[in-house]
Amino acid sequence: MTGPNETEANAAAGPVLRPDPPAHPAARSGWPQRRPLFWLGGGVVALLFGFGLLAEEVAEGDTSAFDRAILLALRENADKADPIGPMWVEEAARDITALGSFSVLGLILCAIVGYLYLSGRARTGMYLGFAVVCGALISTVLKMAFDRPRPDFAASARVFTASFPSGHALVSAVVYLTLAALLAESAREPKFRVFFIGAGVALTVIVGLSRIYLGVHYPTDVLAGWSIGTAWALACAMGLRLWREAR
């Protein structure tokens, strides 16, 4: 039995969260439980299909006029090597583009995986590390396969790899969208889920746009990076969900 004081203390502490009871096998295989997997799988297929169409157009050179028109619209008329706008905008773009660099993303990954390990969520940390490392490998393999030259403008940022797809756009999509999904999953209120997903999407978008603005990538490079990066993030989320259901 609990005394009055203990009852009042429990009420003040708020509701006690208890593990959900194991779902019945029939319920676990029903449509409501499988609906998220359906949408995740459909998203992966649609993004991969879109990437395939885009890659075919790029390989045939059909996007050259579009790519060049966008890049020229973002350059000064007097000096094509100089992006439009004041110097502080260009500096801000360099700062933003660093959010998609392997160095910064690697530091973010190490910090979060370390936190997850110390907090007893080592498997979640392994999942995150697997998603990001494989995303980086996918980017490297695709760059080697397509071997598209960089834009012929004098680069506003140093580059070392091929142009298609954008590695910054691809890997930032994997990292920020995967982190956003993990945070949204742990949020109790819908408004926080929307905030986390929105923040992940916003970071992914501004990193890609900064690459176009600086003239180090064609727009189609960034679109391809977003497509593959988002598809891989969704595929990893789908794999995590299936793994949890199988446990």
KAWO-V407635 format. One line per field, one symbol per residue. phi: phi as a letter, one per 30 degrees, with the letter a starting at -180 (. if undefined). A space follows every 50 residues. Layout:
# KAWO-V407635
phi: ???
This chain:
# KAWO-V407635
phi: .cdedddddddddjdcdcedddddedddcddedceedddddddddddddd ddddddddddidceddeddddddccdddbddcddjddddddddddddddc ddddddddddddddddddcicdddddddddddddddddedddddddhddd edddddbdbbbdccdddddddddddddddddddddddccedddddddddd ddddddddddddddicbdedddedddddddddddddddddddddddd
